Amino acid sequence: MRRSPSGRGREAAAASHSGGMGKGGGRGRVAGPAWLDTAVIVREARPDEMDQVGRLRVAAYEAEDLLAANPAYAETLRLLGTRGDGEVLVAVEDGRAVGTAMLQLWGPGCEVAREAGEAEMRALAVDPAARGRGVGGALVEAVAGLAASRGARRLVLSTQPRMTSAQRLYLAKGFDRLPERDWTPVPGLTLLAFGKAVTAGR
């Protein structure tokens, strides 16, 4: 698989990277909404955290049996963002990563984005033990804010049909279905596309 996968609760373990982080990649707090149920900080992942981020993604996907259709995608999950192909955010609680997502600006490696001004959110993943506490929602909001700050006007993503919790989360966060962008990375698996407009400062 080349591409990755309500309100405050029941975020998906994984689906398919706002203020506080400048173009230079500062490590400050990105999001901490008042509705977040726990003391979680969302920030840019450090290089020394990328192995942990990769393991978290794979564990989240495996917990939902989301790699059954394409087991080789586990390696993509482990490496995504390590080669400068996107900006990886991590949700941290008590010094431990409990969630992650990546922002990928439009370019040759994009899969859902089709033009300049669009960006993709990829590899949203939440530690199964941290679900239902607003972590996924905080990551989605942080990625949307970061995309706008990078000049994107639209954020898009794709997700597996069985990721129903993720789909509810996306709809609650203002995403719309983009059925014309659904795609099939491997035979028998069609990913569902979503998108929303993003605006700096919102």
N, C-alpha and C positions, 0 to 999 in steps of 0.2 A: 504494500500500500504506500503510495507516494505521499498522500495527504493524511492529515490526521483524521478522532472523532476528533404562582409559586413564590415569587418574592424571595423571602429570606430562607426558606428551608428546602431540604431534600435536593441539594445540588447533586449533579452527576459526579461519579467518580472520575469520569473523563469525558471529553467531548470530541475537536479539532479543535502574540504576545501581541497619572493624572497629576496633576501637579506634583511638585516635590522632586521631579527628576529632570534635569536639564539635558540638553543635547550632548553634553559631555559624558553623560552616564553616571550622574551622582547616585549615591546609595541611600538617599533619604526615604522617608515614608511616602508611599504613593497613595494609599487609601486606608481609611479606617472609619467607615461609615458608622453613624450613631446606632444603626440597627444591627450592626455586627454583634453576634452573641458572645464573642470571646475576644481577648486581647491579642488580636492578630494584626501584624504589620505586613503590608504588601510593598515590596521593594524590588529593585533589580537584583537578579542573582549574581553572586560573585563567581569568578572563574573556578575557585576551589570548591564551589557547591554544585557544579554541573554534574558530577557523578551521582551525587545524592538526588538531584532533580531527575536524572534519567531513571534511576531506580524507582523513584516515587511514581513516575508516569507508568512504567511497566507494571508495577504492583497494582496501581489503580485500574488499569485496563484488565489485568488478569483477574482481579476481584469480580469484575462484571463479565468475564469470559468474552471480552471484546477482541481478543487476538485469534480466536478460533478460525476465522475466515482467512486470515493471513498471518501466521505466526512469525514470519520474517519481519513484519512491521515492528516487532519489539526492538530490533536494532536501530531502526529509524528513530523511535521514541528515545532511546538512550542517547543518541548523538545530536538530536535536533537542537540547534542553537549553539553548538560548540564550534562551528566553523564560520561564524560571523553571518549566518543567514537570517538572524532575527534577534530581537531583544527579549530575553527571558525574564519574566517576573516570578517571584516566589513569595508565598504567604508564610510568614514565620510566627510561630507561637512558642514562647518560652525557649527560644533559640533553636527550635526544630522546624524544618520545612514541613508544612501540612498541605500545601497546594502549590500549583504552578500553572502558568500559561505563557505563550509566546506571541509576540507581535512580529509579523513579517510584512514589511512595506512592499508595495508592488514592484515586481522585477521578474527576471527570467525564471526564478525558482517558484513563483506563485502558481497556485493550482485553482483557486476560486476567483481571486482578483483578476480583472480583465484590463484595467487601464490605470494610468497614473491618477493619483487621487484616491485610489482604493488601497486597503491594507487587509491582511488576513490575521485572524486569531487562530492559533494552532495549539494542539496538545494541552487543552485544559484538563487538569487532573487534580483531584482532591483525595488525600489520604482517607481510606474508608473509615478510620476511627474519628475523623474530623468532619464528617458529613452532617448536614442538618444544622450547622451553626453559622451559615452565611459566608463561608470561605469562598465557595464558587462564585457567589454574587459579587463579592468584593473584588475578585480577580477579573471578572468580566468588566466591571466598572473601571478598574484600573487600566485594563488593556484599551478600552474605548477612549479613556482620557489621554493615554499615552499616544494612541493613534492620531487623535486630533492635534496634540501638541507637536507631532511630527509632520503635520500638514495634510494628513489624510482627511477626506470628506466622507468616506464610507468604509465601514468595517464589515468584512464578510468572513464566513467560516463554513465548514461542512462537518456533518456528524452522522453517525450510524443510525439507521431507523430505530434500533432497539434502545437507543439512548434517550428514552422518553423524559427522564428527569432533566437532562440537559436541555432538551427542546422546550420544556416548560419554563426553565430558567431564562433561555434566550428570549422567548416571547414576552416574559415578564419584564425583561430589560429593554424592550423596545425593538427587538429584531423582527423582521418579517421573513416569511418563506420566499425563497427564490428558486422555484422548481425548474426554471429554465437553465439553472446552473448545476443541477444534480449531476453526478458523474459516477462512473463505475471503475474503481481502481483495479479490481480483480473480478473475474467472473463470479456472478452470484452475489455481489455486494454493491449496492448503490448507496452512495452518500448523499444526504440531504443538505442543501445549501440554505443559508440564512444571511441576512444583511441588515444593516441599519446605518442611518446617517449619523455622523459624529461632528461635534462642534467644539472648538477650543473653548475652555472655560466652563464646560458643562459636564 
